[in-house]
Amino acid sequence: MPPELNIYGLYVPGFFGLMLAAYITSLVVRHVASQTGFYALVWHRAAFDLAVYAIILGIFFSLTRMLVAP
């Protein structure tokens, strides 16, 4: 787990930064998917978007653990 972030005296969990980065990345993926017509192949768009967000967040979390681990 990444350490806390100090933003002007307010301590925010490091996981919040990962969540924000995953959300921004998923926005890019959603935009590309809608522009290419990929959503025509998807049965339930909201469930697909949630799954993509969870996968991206898991990847970011795993990469952070590999980089921060002693």
N, CA, C, O and CB atoms as a CASP TS submission, in Angstrom:
PFRMAT TS
TARGET T0000
AUTHOR 0000-0000-0000
METHOD Language model
MODEL 1
PARENT N/A
ATOM      1  N   MET     1       0.842  -1.170   0.000  1.00  0.00           N
ATOM      2  CA  MET     1       0.000   0.000   0.000  1.00  0.00           C
ATOM      3  C   MET     1       0.891   1.239   0.000  1.00  0.00           C
ATOM      4  O   MET     1       1.814   1.331   0.809  1.00  0.00           O
ATOM      5  CB  MET     1      -0.960  -0.005   1.215  1.00  0.00           C
ATOM      6  N   PRO     2       0.634   2.177  -0.881  1.00  0.00           N
ATOM      7  CA  PRO     2       1.429   3.398  -0.883  1.00  0.00           C
ATOM      8  C   PRO     2       1.177   4.209   0.394  1.00  0.00           C
ATOM      9  O   PRO     2       0.090   4.142   0.969  1.00  0.00           O
ATOM     10  CB  PRO     2       1.107   4.244  -2.131  1.00  0.00           C
ATOM     11  N   PRO     3       2.173   4.967   0.831  1.00  0.00           N
ATOM     12  CA  PRO     3       1.992   5.750   2.057  1.00  0.00           C
ATOM     13  C   PRO     3       0.999   6.888   1.844  1.00  0.00           C
ATOM     14  O   PRO     3       0.536   7.137   0.731  1.00  0.00           O
ATOM     15  CB  PRO     3       3.338   6.312   2.536  1.00  0.00           C
ATOM     16  N   GLU     4       0.685   7.574   2.953  1.00  0.00           N
ATOM     17  CA  GLU     4      -0.248   8.693   2.859  1.00  0.00           C
ATOM     18  C   GLU     4       0.370   9.855   2.100  1.00  0.00           C
ATOM     19  O   GLU     4       1.587  10.044   2.096  1.00  0.00           O
ATOM     20  CB  GLU     4      -0.680   9.147   4.249  1.00  0.00           C
ATOM     21  N   LEU     5      -0.490  10.622   1.464  1.00  0.00           N
ATOM     22  CA  LEU     5      -0.066  11.818   0.752  1.00  0.00           C
ATOM     23  C   LEU     5      -0.429  13.032   1.602  1.00  0.00           C
ATOM     24  O   LEU     5      -1.555  13.139   2.088  1.00  0.00           O
ATOM     25  CB  LEU     5      -0.725  11.901  -0.666  1.00  0.00           C
ATOM     26  N   ASN     6       0.513  13.936   1.779  1.00  0.00           N
ATOM     27  CA  ASN     6       0.260  15.148   2.534  1.00  0.00           C
ATOM     28  C   ASN     6      -0.036  16.277   1.557  1.00  0.00           C
ATOM     29  O   ASN     6       0.860  16.769   0.872  1.00  0.00           O
ATOM     30  CB  ASN     6       1.464  15.501   3.447  1.00  0.00           C
ATOM     31  N   ILE     7      -1.304  16.683   1.497  1.00  0.00           N
ATOM     32  CA  ILE     7      -1.717  17.745   0.591  1.00  0.00           C
ATOM     33  C   ILE     7      -2.103  18.941   1.455  1.00  0.00           C
ATOM     34  O   ILE     7      -3.220  19.017   1.967  1.00  0.00           O
ATOM     35  CB  ILE     7      -2.909  17.290  -0.343  1.00  0.00           C
ATOM     36  N   TYR     8      -1.172  19.864   1.608  1.00  0.00           N
ATOM     37  CA  TYR     8      -1.379  21.080   2.407  1.00  0.00           C
ATOM     38  C   TYR     8      -1.886  20.762   3.808  1.00  0.00           C
ATOM     39  O   TYR     8      -2.831  21.392   4.282  1.00  0.00           O
ATOM     40  CB  TYR     8      -2.364  22.010   1.706  1.00  0.00           C
ATOM     41  N   GLY     9      -1.278  19.809   4.464  1.00  0.00           N
ATOM     42  CA  GLY     9      -1.635  19.453   5.828  1.00  0.00           C
ATOM     43  C   GLY     9      -2.757  18.447   5.945  1.00  0.00           C
ATOM     44  O   GLY     9      -3.066  18.004   7.051  1.00  0.00           O
ATOM     45  N   LEU    10      -3.369  18.076   4.854  1.00  0.00           N
ATOM     46  CA  LEU    10      -4.441  17.085   4.865  1.00  0.00           C
ATOM     47  C   LEU    10      -3.862  15.755   4.404  1.00  0.00           C
ATOM     48  O   LEU    10      -3.373  15.637   3.281  1.00  0.00           O
ATOM     49  CB  LEU    10      -5.637  17.525   3.955  1.00  0.00           C
ATOM     50  N   TYR    11      -3.922  14.763   5.273  1.00  0.00           N
ATOM     51  CA  TYR    11      -3.390  13.454   4.935  1.00  0.00           C
ATOM     52  C   TYR    11      -4.455  12.638   4.207  1.00  0.00           C
ATOM     53  O   TYR    11      -5.547  12.397   4.722  1.00  0.00           O
ATOM     54  CB  TYR    11      -2.907  12.717   6.203  1.00  0.00           C
ATOM     55  N   VAL    12      -4.103  12.228   3.005  1.00  0.00           N
ATOM     56  CA  VAL    12      -5.001  11.449   2.154  1.00  0.00           C
ATOM     57  C   VAL    12      -4.355  10.080   1.945  1.00  0.00           C
ATOM     58  O   VAL    12      -3.155  10.001   1.683  1.00  0.00           O
ATOM     59  CB  VAL    12      -5.275  12.177   0.775  1.00  0.00           C
ATOM     60  N   PRO    13      -5.133   9.001   2.058  1.00  0.00           N
ATOM     61  CA  PRO    13      -4.558   7.676   1.816  1.00  0.00           C
ATOM     62  C   PRO    13      -3.947   7.574   0.424  1.00  0.00           C
ATOM     63  O   PRO    13      -4.482   8.128  -0.536  1.00  0.00           O
ATOM     64  CB  PRO    13      -5.622   6.598   1.992  1.00  0.00           C
ATOM     65  N   GLY    14      -2.838   6.875   0.318  1.00  0.00           N
ATOM     66  CA  GLY    14      -2.173   6.715  -0.967  1.00  0.00           C
ATOM     67  C   GLY    14      -3.017   5.969  -1.978  1.00  0.00           C
ATOM     68  O   GLY    14      -2.839   6.131  -3.185  1.00  0.00           O
ATOM     69  N   PHE    15      -3.936   5.149  -1.488  1.00  0.00           N
ATOM     70  CA  PHE    15      -4.813   4.406  -2.384  1.00  0.00           C
ATOM     71  C   PHE    15      -5.721   5.351  -3.171  1.00  0.00           C
ATOM     72  O   PHE    15      -6.142   5.031  -4.283  1.00  0.00           O
ATOM     73  CB  PHE    15      -5.653   3.402  -1.592  1.00  0.00           C
ATOM     74  N   PHE    16      -6.023   6.520  -2.588  1.00  0.00           N
ATOM     75  CA  PHE    16      -6.840   7.511  -3.294  1.00  0.00           C
ATOM     76  C   PHE    16      -6.151   7.978  -4.567  1.00  0.00           C
ATOM     77  O   PHE    16      -6.804   8.182  -5.591  1.00  0.00           O
ATOM     78  CB  PHE    16      -7.133   8.711  -2.387  1.00  0.00           C
ATOM     79  N   GLY    17      -4.838   8.148  -4.509  1.00  0.00           N
ATOM     80  CA  GLY    17      -4.088   8.531  -5.708  1.00  0.00           C
ATOM     81  C   GLY    17      -4.163   7.462  -6.778  1.00  0.00           C
ATOM     82  O   GLY    17      -4.281   7.766  -7.965  1.00  0.00           O
ATOM     83  N   LEU    18      -4.094   6.202  -6.355  1.00  0.00           N
ATOM     84  CA  LEU    18      -4.225   5.103  -7.319  1.00  0.00           C
ATOM     85  C   LEU    18      -5.625   5.074  -7.929  1.00  0.00           C
ATOM     86  O   LEU    18      -5.783   4.831  -9.126  1.00  0.00           O
ATOM     87  CB  LEU    18      -3.916   3.756  -6.643  1.00  0.00           C
ATOM     88  N   MET    19      -6.638   5.322  -7.097  1.00  0.00           N
ATOM     89  CA  MET    19      -8.006   5.344  -7.601  1.00  0.00           C
ATOM     90  C   MET    19      -8.206   6.468  -8.611  1.00  0.00           C
ATOM     91  O   MET    19      -8.873   6.285  -9.629  1.00  0.00           O
ATOM     92  CB  MET    19      -8.994   5.494  -6.448  1.00  0.00           C
ATOM     93  N   LEU    20      -7.632   7.618  -8.328  1.00  0.00           N
ATOM     94  CA  LEU    20      -7.754   8.752  -9.240  1.00  0.00           C
ATOM     95  C   LEU    20      -7.045   8.473 -10.567  1.00  0.00           C
ATOM     96  O   LEU    20      -7.576   8.777 -11.636  1.00  0.00           O
ATOM     97  CB  LEU    20      -7.182  10.017  -8.592  1.00  0.00           C
ATOM     98  N   ALA    21      -5.846   7.895 -10.491  1.00  0.00           N
ATOM     99  CA  ALA    21      -5.109   7.560 -11.712  1.00  0.00           C
ATOM    100  C   ALA    21      -5.853   6.498 -12.528  1.00  0.00           C
ATOM    101  O   ALA    21      -5.892   6.573 -13.756  1.00  0.00           O
ATOM    102  CB  ALA    21      -3.692   7.064 -11.364  1.00  0.00           C
ATOM    103  N   ALA    22      -6.438   5.516 -11.851  1.00  0.00           N
ATOM    104  CA  ALA    22      -7.201   4.480 -12.560  1.00  0.00           C
ATOM    105  C   ALA    22      -8.450   5.064 -13.194  1.00  0.00           C
ATOM    106  O   ALA    22      -8.842   4.652 -14.285  1.00  0.00           O
ATOM    107  CB  ALA    22      -7.583   3.341 -11.607  1.00  0.00           C
ATOM    108  N   TYR    23      -9.079   6.020 -12.523  1.00  0.00           N
ATOM    109  CA  TYR    23     -10.281   6.647 -13.092  1.00  0.00           C
ATOM    110  C   TYR    23      -9.937   7.435 -14.353  1.00  0.00           C
ATOM    111  O   TYR    23     -10.648   7.353 -15.355  1.00  0.00           O
ATOM    112  CB  TYR    23     -10.950   7.574 -12.055  1.00  0.00           C
ATOM    113  N   ILE    24      -8.859   8.189 -14.302  1.00  0.00           N
ATOM    114  CA  ILE    24      -8.455   8.975 -15.475  1.00  0.00           C
ATOM    115  C   ILE    24      -8.086   8.047 -16.629  1.00  0.00           C
ATOM    116  O   ILE    24      -8.442   8.307 -17.778  1.00  0.00           O
ATOM    117  CB  ILE    24      -7.263   9.904 -15.130  1.00  0.00           C
ATOM    118  N   THR    25      -7.375   6.970 -16.323  1.00  0.00           N
ATOM    119  CA  THR    25      -7.016   5.999 -17.361  1.00  0.00           C
ATOM    120  C   THR    25      -8.255   5.326 -17.944  1.00  0.00           C
ATOM    121  O   THR    25      -8.331   5.099 -19.152  1.00  0.00           O
ATOM    122  CB  THR    25      -6.065   4.940 -16.793  1.00  0.00           C
ATOM    123  N   SER    26      -9.234   5.005 -17.080  1.00  0.00           N
ATOM    124  CA  SER    26     -10.452   4.374 -17.584  1.00  0.00           C
ATOM    125  C   SER    26     -11.269   5.343 -18.437  1.00  0.00           C
ATOM    126  O   SER    26     -11.956   4.917 -19.366  1.00  0.00           O
ATOM    127  CB  SER    26     -11.301   3.856 -16.421  1.00  0.00           C
ATOM    128  N   LEU    27     -11.202   6.645 -18.133  1.00  0.00           N
ATOM    129  CA  LEU    27     -11.869   7.625 -19.000  1.00  0.00           C
ATOM    130  C   LEU    27     -11.277   7.604 -20.405  1.00  0.00           C
ATOM    131  O   LEU    27     -12.002   7.691 -21.397  1.00  0.00           O
ATOM    132  CB  LEU    27     -11.756   9.039 -18.402  1.00  0.00           C
ATOM    133  N   VAL    28      -9.960   7.488 -20.478  1.00  0.00           N
ATOM    134  CA  VAL    28      -9.301   7.419 -21.785  1.00  0.00           C
ATOM    135  C   VAL    28      -9.709   6.141 -22.521  1.00  0.00           C
ATOM    136  O   VAL    28      -9.988   6.169 -23.720  1.00  0.00           O
ATOM    137  CB  VAL    28      -7.762   7.477 -21.623  1.00  0.00           C
ATOM    138  N   VAL    29      -9.742   5.026 -21.793  1.00  0.00           N
ATOM    139  CA  VAL    29     -10.135   3.754 -22.406  1.00  0.00           C
ATOM    140  C   VAL    29     -11.580   3.824 -22.884  1.00  0.00           C
ATOM    141  O   VAL    29     -11.892   3.335 -23.970  1.00  0.00           O
ATOM    142  CB  VAL    29      -9.957   2.587 -21.410  1.00  0.00           C
ATOM    143  N   ARG    30     -12.474   4.430 -22.085  1.00  0.00           N
ATOM    144  CA  ARG    30     -13.876   4.561 -22.485  1.00  0.00           C
ATOM    145  C   ARG    30     -14.020   5.434 -23.723  1.00  0.00           C
ATOM    146  O   ARG    30     -14.827   5.139 -24.604  1.00  0.00           O
ATOM    147  CB  ARG    30     -14.704   5.142 -21.340  1.00  0.00           C
ATOM    148  N   HIS    31     -13.251   6.492 -23.790  1.00  0.00           N
ATOM    149  CA  HIS    31     -13.317   7.370 -24.968  1.00  0.00           C
ATOM    150  C   HIS    31     -12.854   6.631 -26.227  1.00  0.00           C
ATOM    151  O   HIS    31     -13.483   6.728 -27.280  1.00  0.00           O
ATOM    152  CB  HIS    31     -12.454   8.636 -24.748  1.00  0.00           C
ATOM    153  N   VAL    32     -11.768   5.905 -26.109  1.00  0.00           N
ATOM    154  CA  VAL    32     -11.264   5.143 -27.262  1.00  0.00           C
ATOM    155  C   VAL    32     -12.269   4.070 -27.672  1.00  0.00           C
ATOM    156  O   VAL    32     -12.499   3.858 -28.863  1.00  0.00           O
ATOM    157  CB  VAL    32      -9.894   4.493 -26.934  1.00  0.00           C
ATOM    158  N   ALA    33     -12.869   3.393 -26.691  1.00  0.00           N
ATOM    159  CA  ALA    33     -13.844   2.345 -27.002  1.00  0.00           C
ATOM    160  C   ALA    33     -15.074   2.914 -27.687  1.00  0.00           C
ATOM    161  O   ALA    33     -15.628   2.282 -28.587  1.00  0.00           O
ATOM    162  CB  ALA    33     -14.255   1.608 -25.734  1.00  0.00           C
ATOM    163  N   SER    34     -15.506   4.088 -27.278  1.00  0.00           N
ATOM    164  CA  SER    34     -16.691   4.667 -27.919  1.00  0.00           C
ATOM    165  C   SER    34     -16.378   5.203 -29.314  1.00  0.00           C
ATOM    166  O   SER    34     -17.229   5.156 -30.202  1.00  0.00           O
ATOM    167  CB  SER    34     -17.264   5.787 -27.053  1.00  0.00           C
ATOM    168  N   GLN    35     -15.174   5.707 -29.508  1.00  0.00           N
ATOM    169  CA  GLN    35     -14.808   6.229 -30.822  1.00  0.00           C
ATOM    170  C   GLN    35     -14.592   5.121 -31.848  1.00  0.00           C
ATOM    171  O   GLN    35     -14.855   5.315 -33.035  1.00  0.00           O
ATOM    172  CB  GLN    35     -13.557   7.071 -30.712  1.00  0.00           C
ATOM    173  N   THR    36     -14.120   3.973 -31.403  1.00  0.00           N
ATOM    174  CA  THR    36     -13.864   2.868 -32.322  1.00  0.00           C
ATOM    175  C   THR    36     -15.089   1.985 -32.562  1.00  0.00           C
ATOM    176  O   THR    36     -15.059   1.111 -33.429  1.00  0.00           O
ATOM    177  CB  THR    36     -12.737   2.025 -31.794  1.00  0.00           C
ATOM    178  N   GLY    37     -16.169   2.204 -31.803  1.00  0.00           N
ATOM    179  CA  GLY    37     -17.357   1.382 -31.966  1.00  0.00           C
ATOM    180  C   GLY    37     -17.285   0.065 -31.223  1.00  0.00           C
ATOM    181  O   GLY    37     -18.060  -0.846 -31.513  1.00  0.00           O
ATOM    182  N   PHE    38     -16.381  -0.057 -30.281  1.00  0.00           N
ATOM    183  CA  PHE    38     -16.226  -1.305 -29.533  1.00  0.00           C
ATOM    184  C   PHE    38     -17.450  -1.603 -28.671  1.00  0.00           C
ATOM    185  O   PHE    38     -17.767  -2.766 -28.421  1.00  0.00           O
ATOM    186  CB  PHE    38     -14.979  -1.241 -28.658  1.00  0.00           C
ATOM    187  N   TYR    39     -18.137  -0.555 -28.215  1.00  0.00           N
ATOM    188  CA  TYR    39     -19.296  -0.760 -27.334  1.00  0.00           C
ATOM    189  C   TYR    39     -20.445  -1.477 -28.041  1.00  0.00           C
ATOM    190  O   TYR    39     -21.370  -1.945 -27.379  1.00  0.00           O
ATOM    191  CB  TYR    39     -19.785   0.578 -26.798  1.00  0.00           C
ATOM    192  N   ALA    40     -20.407  -1.571 -29.349  1.00  0.00           N
ATOM    193  CA  ALA    40     -21.438  -2.325 -30.061  1.00  0.00           C
ATOM    194  C   ALA    40     -21.326  -3.819 -29.751  1.00  0.00           C
ATOM    195  O   ALA    40     -22.300  -4.557 -29.895  1.00  0.00           O
ATOM    196  CB  ALA    40     -21.328  -2.085 -31.579  1.00  0.00           C
ATOM    197  N   LEU    41     -20.142  -4.264 -29.326  1.00  0.00           N
ATOM    198  CA  LEU    41     -19.917  -5.674 -28.990  1.00  0.00           C
ATOM    199  C   LEU    41     -20.179  -5.985 -27.521  1.00  0.00           C
ATOM    200  O   LEU    41     -20.175  -7.148 -27.119  1.00  0.00           O
ATOM    201  CB  LEU    41     -18.501  -6.063 -29.338  1.00  0.00           C
ATOM    202  N   VAL    42     -20.407  -4.950 -26.725  1.00  0.00           N
ATOM    203  CA  VAL    42     -20.559  -5.118 -25.277  1.00  0.00           C
ATOM    204  C   VAL    42     -22.040  -5.200 -24.937  1.00  0.00           C
ATOM    205  O   VAL    42     -22.843  -4.404 -25.423  1.00  0.00           O
ATOM    206  CB  VAL    42     -19.879  -3.950 -24.499  1.00  0.00           C
ATOM    207  N   TRP    43     -22.396  -6.179 -24.089  1.00  0.00           N
ATOM    208  CA  TRP    43     -23.785  -6.378 -23.741  1.00  0.00           C
ATOM    209  C   TRP    43     -24.267  -5.337 -22.732  1.00  0.00           C
ATOM    210  O   TRP    43     -25.331  -4.746 -22.918  1.00  0.00           O
ATOM    211  CB  TRP    43     -23.986  -7.772 -23.189  1.00  0.00           C
ATOM    212  N   HIS    44     -23.492  -5.104 -21.663  1.00  0.00           N
ATOM    213  CA  HIS    44     -23.889  -4.178 -20.596  1.00  0.00           C
ATOM    214  C   HIS    44     -22.751  -3.186 -20.388  1.00  0.00           C
ATOM    215  O   HIS    44     -21.737  -3.506 -19.769  1.00  0.00           O
ATOM    216  CB  HIS    44     -24.224  -4.943 -19.260  1.00  0.00           C
ATOM    217  N   ARG    45     -22.933  -1.983 -20.913  1.00  0.00           N
ATOM    218  CA  ARG    45     -21.850  -1.003 -20.940  1.00  0.00           C
ATOM    219  C   ARG    45     -21.391  -0.594 -19.541  1.00  0.00           C
ATOM    220  O   ARG    45     -20.188  -0.475 -19.311  1.00  0.00           O
ATOM    221  CB  ARG    45     -22.287   0.221 -21.708  1.00  0.00           C
ATOM    222  N   ALA    46     -22.300  -0.377 -18.613  1.00  0.00           N
ATOM    223  CA  ALA    46     -21.931   0.054 -17.261  1.00  0.00           C
ATOM    224  C   ALA    46     -21.123  -1.028 -16.534  1.00  0.00           C
ATOM    225  O   ALA    46     -20.140  -0.724 -15.860  1.00  0.00           O
ATOM    226  CB  ALA    46     -23.193   0.406 -16.451  1.00  0.00           C
ATOM    227  N   ALA    47     -21.535  -2.266 -16.671  1.00  0.00           N
ATOM    228  CA  ALA    47     -20.793  -3.362 -16.031  1.00  0.00           C
ATOM    229  C   ALA    47     -19.407  -3.510 -16.662  1.00  0.00           C
ATOM    230  O   ALA    47     -18.427  -3.777 -15.966  1.00  0.00           O
ATOM    231  CB  ALA    47     -21.578  -4.694 -16.148  1.00  0.00           C
ATOM    232  N   PHE    48     -19.335  -3.338 -17.959  1.00  0.00           N
ATOM    233  CA  PHE    48     -18.045  -3.412 -18.645  1.00  0.00           C
ATOM    234  C   PHE    48     -17.121  -2.293 -18.181  1.00  0.00           C
ATOM    235  O   PHE    48     -15.940  -2.533 -17.929  1.00  0.00           O
ATOM    236  CB  PHE    48     -18.239  -3.341 -20.168  1.00  0.00           C
ATOM    237  N   ASP    49     -17.645  -1.067 -18.063  1.00  0.00           N
ATOM    238  CA  ASP    49     -16.832   0.061 -17.608  1.00  0.00           C
ATOM    239  C   ASP    49     -16.337  -0.145 -16.182  1.00  0.00           C
ATOM    240  O   ASP    49     -15.189   0.172 -15.870  1.00  0.00           O
ATOM    241  CB  ASP    49     -17.631   1.358 -17.697  1.00  0.00           C
ATOM    242  N   LEU    50     -17.198  -0.675 -15.314  1.00  0.00           N
ATOM    243  CA  LEU    50     -16.790  -0.962 -13.943  1.00  0.00           C
ATOM    244  C   LEU    50     -15.700  -2.023 -13.903  1.00  0.00           C
ATOM    245  O   LEU    50     -14.747  -1.911 -13.131  1.00  0.00           O
ATOM    246  CB  LEU    50     -17.990  -1.413 -13.115  1.00  0.00           C
ATOM    247  N   ALA    51     -15.837  -3.053 -14.732  1.00  0.00           N
ATOM    248  CA  ALA    51     -14.830  -4.108 -14.773  1.00  0.00           C
ATOM    249  C   ALA    51     -13.493  -3.581 -15.288  1.00  0.00           C
ATOM    250  O   ALA    51     -12.440  -3.951 -14.769  1.00  0.00           O
ATOM    251  CB  ALA    51     -15.310  -5.263 -15.649  1.00  0.00           C
ATOM    252  N   VAL    52     -13.528  -2.727 -16.297  1.00  0.00           N
ATOM    253  CA  VAL    52     -12.293  -2.136 -16.818  1.00  0.00           C
ATOM    254  C   VAL    52     -11.619  -1.286 -15.748  1.00  0.00           C
ATOM    255  O   VAL    52     -10.399  -1.336 -15.592  1.00  0.00           O
ATOM    256  CB  VAL    52     -12.582  -1.285 -18.073  1.00  0.00           C
ATOM    257  N   TYR    53     -12.414  -0.497 -15.003  1.00  0.00           N
ATOM    258  CA  TYR    53     -11.864   0.318 -13.917  1.00  0.00           C
ATOM    259  C   TYR    53     -11.211  -0.565 -12.849  1.00  0.00           C
ATOM    260  O   TYR    53     -10.115  -0.262 -12.378  1.00  0.00           O
ATOM    261  CB  TYR    53     -12.970   1.187 -13.285  1.00  0.00           C
ATOM    262  N   ALA    54     -11.878  -1.644 -12.473  1.00  0.00           N
ATOM    263  CA  ALA    54     -11.336  -2.539 -11.447  1.00  0.00           C
ATOM    264  C   ALA    54     -10.048  -3.204 -11.923  1.00  0.00           C
ATOM    265  O   ALA    54      -9.112  -3.367 -11.141  1.00  0.00           O
ATOM    266  CB  ALA    54     -12.370  -3.609 -11.068  1.00  0.00           C
ATOM    267  N   ILE    55      -9.991  -3.582 -13.179  1.00  0.00           N
ATOM    268  CA  ILE    55      -8.779  -4.207 -13.722  1.00  0.00           C
ATOM    269  C   ILE    55      -7.633  -3.208 -13.740  1.00  0.00           C
ATOM    270  O   ILE    55      -6.511  -3.552 -13.369  1.00  0.00           O
ATOM    271  CB  ILE    55      -9.033  -4.752 -15.143  1.00  0.00           C
ATOM    272  N   ILE    56      -7.894  -1.983 -14.163  1.00  0.00           N
ATOM    273  CA  ILE    56      -6.844  -0.959 -14.207  1.00  0.00           C
ATOM    274  C   ILE    56      -6.367  -0.633 -12.794  1.00  0.00           C
ATOM    275  O   ILE    56      -5.167  -0.485 -12.566  1.00  0.00           O
ATOM    276  CB  ILE    56      -7.358   0.322 -14.911  1.00  0.00           C
ATOM    277  N   LEU    57      -7.298  -0.520 -11.841  1.00  0.00           N
ATOM    278  CA  LEU    57      -6.919  -0.250 -10.451  1.00  0.00           C
ATOM    279  C   LEU    57      -6.077  -1.399  -9.892  1.00  0.00           C
ATOM    280  O   LEU    57      -5.107  -1.156  -9.174  1.00  0.00           O
ATOM    281  CB  LEU    57      -8.179  -0.034  -9.577  1.00  0.00           C
ATOM    282  N   GLY    58      -6.427  -2.623 -10.205  1.00  0.00           N
ATOM    283  CA  GLY    58      -5.636  -3.767  -9.761  1.00  0.00           C
ATOM    284  C   GLY    58      -4.235  -3.771 -10.346  1.00  0.00           C
ATOM    285  O   GLY    58      -3.269  -4.106  -9.660  1.00  0.00           O
ATOM    286  N   ILE    59      -4.125  -3.398 -11.611  1.00  0.00           N
ATOM    287  CA  ILE    59      -2.807  -3.322 -12.246  1.00  0.00           C
ATOM    288  C   ILE    59      -1.958  -2.252 -11.580  1.00  0.00           C
ATOM    289  O   ILE    59      -0.789  -2.485 -11.272  1.00  0.00           O
ATOM    290  CB  ILE    59      -2.944  -3.032 -13.751  1.00  0.00           C
ATOM    291  N   PHE    60      -2.549  -1.060 -11.354  1.00  0.00           N
ATOM    292  CA  PHE    60      -1.804   0.019 -10.703  1.00  0.00           C
ATOM    293  C   PHE    60      -1.378  -0.382  -9.293  1.00  0.00           C
ATOM    294  O   PHE    60      -0.250  -0.109  -8.883  1.00  0.00           O
ATOM    295  CB  PHE    60      -2.650   1.299 -10.654  1.00  0.00           C
ATOM    296  N   PHE    61      -2.277  -1.030  -8.548  1.00  0.00           N
ATOM    297  CA  PHE    61      -1.956  -1.455  -7.190  1.00  0.00           C
ATOM    298  C   PHE    61      -0.828  -2.482  -7.195  1.00  0.00           C
ATOM    299  O   PHE    61       0.074  -2.409  -6.361  1.00  0.00           O
ATOM    300  CB  PHE    61      -3.198  -2.036  -6.503  1.00  0.00           C
ATOM    301  N   SER    62      -0.868  -3.430  -8.117  1.00  0.00           N
ATOM    302  CA  SER    62       0.176  -4.457  -8.194  1.00  0.00           C
ATOM    303  C   SER    62       1.525  -3.838  -8.574  1.00  0.00           C
ATOM    304  O   SER    62       2.562  -4.205  -8.021  1.00  0.00           O
ATOM    305  CB  SER    62      -0.216  -5.545  -9.216  1.00  0.00           C
ATOM    306  N   LEU    63       1.499  -2.900  -9.519  1.00  0.00           N
ATOM    307  CA  LEU    63       2.743  -2.238  -9.895  1.00  0.00           C
ATOM    308  C   LEU    63       3.329  -1.426  -8.740  1.00  0.00           C
ATOM    309  O   LEU    63       4.544  -1.396  -8.541  1.00  0.00           O
ATOM    310  CB  LEU    63       2.508  -1.334 -11.096  1.00  0.00           C
ATOM    311  N   THR    64       2.452  -0.771  -7.985  1.00  0.00           N
ATOM    312  CA  THR    64       2.916   0.007  -6.835  1.00  0.00           C
ATOM    313  C   THR    64       3.521  -0.900  -5.782  1.00  0.00           C
ATOM    314  O   THR    64       4.566  -0.578  -5.216  1.00  0.00           O
ATOM    315  CB  THR    64       1.767   0.820  -6.232  1.00  0.00           C
ATOM    316  N   ARG    65       2.886  -2.023  -5.511  1.00  0.00           N
ATOM    317  CA  ARG    65       3.427  -2.958  -4.515  1.00  0.00           C
ATOM    318  C   ARG    65       4.774  -3.513  -4.947  1.00  0.00           C
ATOM    319  O   ARG    65       5.655  -3.715  -4.111  1.00  0.00           O
ATOM    320  CB  ARG    65       2.449  -4.108  -4.275  1.00  0.00           C
ATOM    321  N   MET    66       4.948  -3.765  -6.258  1.00  0.00           N
ATOM    322  CA  MET    66       6.228  -4.282  -6.732  1.00  0.00           C
ATOM    323  C   MET    66       7.322  -3.222  -6.630  1.00  0.00           C
ATOM    324  O   MET    66       8.471  -3.551  -6.337  1.00  0.00           O
ATOM    325  CB  MET    66       6.103  -4.770  -8.175  1.00  0.00           C
ATOM    326  N   LEU    67       6.984  -1.964  -6.865  1.00  0.00           N
ATOM    327  CA  LEU    67       7.972  -0.895  -6.839  1.00  0.00           C
ATOM    328  C   LEU    67       8.306  -0.429  -5.433  1.00  0.00           C
ATOM    329  O   LEU    67       9.436  -0.010  -5.183  1.00  0.00           O
ATOM    330  CB  LEU    67       7.485   0.264  -7.645  1.00  0.00           C
ATOM    331  N   VAL    68       7.344  -0.489  -4.499  1.00  0.00           N
ATOM    332  CA  VAL    68       7.543   0.029  -3.152  1.00  0.00           C
ATOM    333  C   VAL    68       8.073  -1.063  -2.216  1.00  0.00           C
ATOM    334  O   VAL    68       8.743  -0.749  -1.232  1.00  0.00           O
ATOM    335  CB  VAL    68       6.231   0.606  -2.606  1.00  0.00           C
ATOM    336  N   ALA    69       7.793  -2.309  -2.498  1.00  0.00           N
ATOM    337  CA  ALA    69       8.187  -3.406  -1.605  1.00  0.00           C
ATOM    338  C   ALA    69       9.699  -3.437  -1.409  1.00  0.00           C
ATOM    339  O   ALA    69      10.465  -3.200  -2.343  1.00  0.00           O
ATOM    340  CB  ALA    69       7.703  -4.753  -2.162  1.00  0.00           C
ATOM    341  N   PRO    70      10.116  -3.735  -0.173  1.00  0.00           N
ATOM    342  CA  PRO    70      11.564  -3.761   0.114  1.00  0.00           C
ATOM    343  C   PRO    70      12.301  -4.914  -0.508  1.00  0.00           C
ATOM    344  O   PRO    70      13.514  -5.036  -0.336  1.00  0.00           O
ATOM    345  CB  PRO    70      11.786  -3.801   1.574  1.00  0.00           C
TER
END
